[in-house]
Amino acid sequence: MTDALLYTVDARGVATLTLNRPDKHNAFDDALIAELTAQFRRIASDSSVRVLVLTANGKNFCAGADLSWMQRMACYSEAENLRDANALAEMLFALNTLPQPTIAKVRGAAFGGAVGLVACCDMAVATKLSQFCLSEVKLGLIPATISPYVIAAIGERQARRYFLTAERFTARRARRLGLINETVTEEDLDKTVEGLVNALLQNSPAAMHGAKQLIANVANRPVNDELLAYTSEQIAAIRVSAEGQEGLNAFLQKRLPAWRVESEQ
């Protein structure tokens, strides 16, 4: 891993992945995309990681695509552009499908592809002065690889506006749209994210993973016999799993389950 991406894990199993190109407003290029993909895959396979916080150093979360990378892409053939786009799509998919809970911690601007990073996280907290923009059409492009995640976050109707206007919108509007869960002052950002982390650390890691899969598999499906069977199978299976048994027994015995981590607050 280069200095463009920093990674730490604390004693609780809380991982922090930090974009570290503040002089470039944390814009990403092909090299950083490859690093992010590799790191997301490592985290996915590391059972000691309980929660991931995605954040950035400097004034802005991420300005989207790096200018020098865009200049190189302008000279690529369609086949080379397809390879580049596939790499970005794989990175976003790796983040979106992480088994661990993920939190985007946003200061400053999140433009273009950065909105995709935020949308791929399970929850997002931004400062009140943060701004967002789906800016691709201003450049003659479209927000293609991020679209499944952004549309899932803000809905088709709102995407029809913000994909087409490329207007900037505030953190308050981002919260109303569903992209952001909480908007807070700069001073309260760390405390608010830590509150979410502490809530997540009280829960069964396997159950949270299962809940994430449940959401992905149930969303936008008709309620029919197939779906009813699927949901019944899921709860039956987790009840007899190791963590399901531990959770039920801990509740009945009025003790804390083995996975619970005490709050640092």
Secondary structure, DSSP 8 states (H G I E B T S, - for coil): --TTEEEEE-TTSEEEEEE--GGGTT-B-HHHHHHHHHHHHHHHT-TT--EEEEEESSS-SB-SB-HHHHHHHHTS-HHHHHHHHHHHHHHHHHHHT-SS-EEEEE-SEEETHHHHHHHHSSEEEEETT-EEE--GGGGT---TTTHHHHHHHH-HHHHHHHHHH---EEHHHHHHHTS-SEEE-GGGHHHHHHHHHHHHTTS-HHHHHHHHHHHHHHTT---SHHHHHHHHHHHHHHHTSHHHHHHHHHHHTTS--TT------
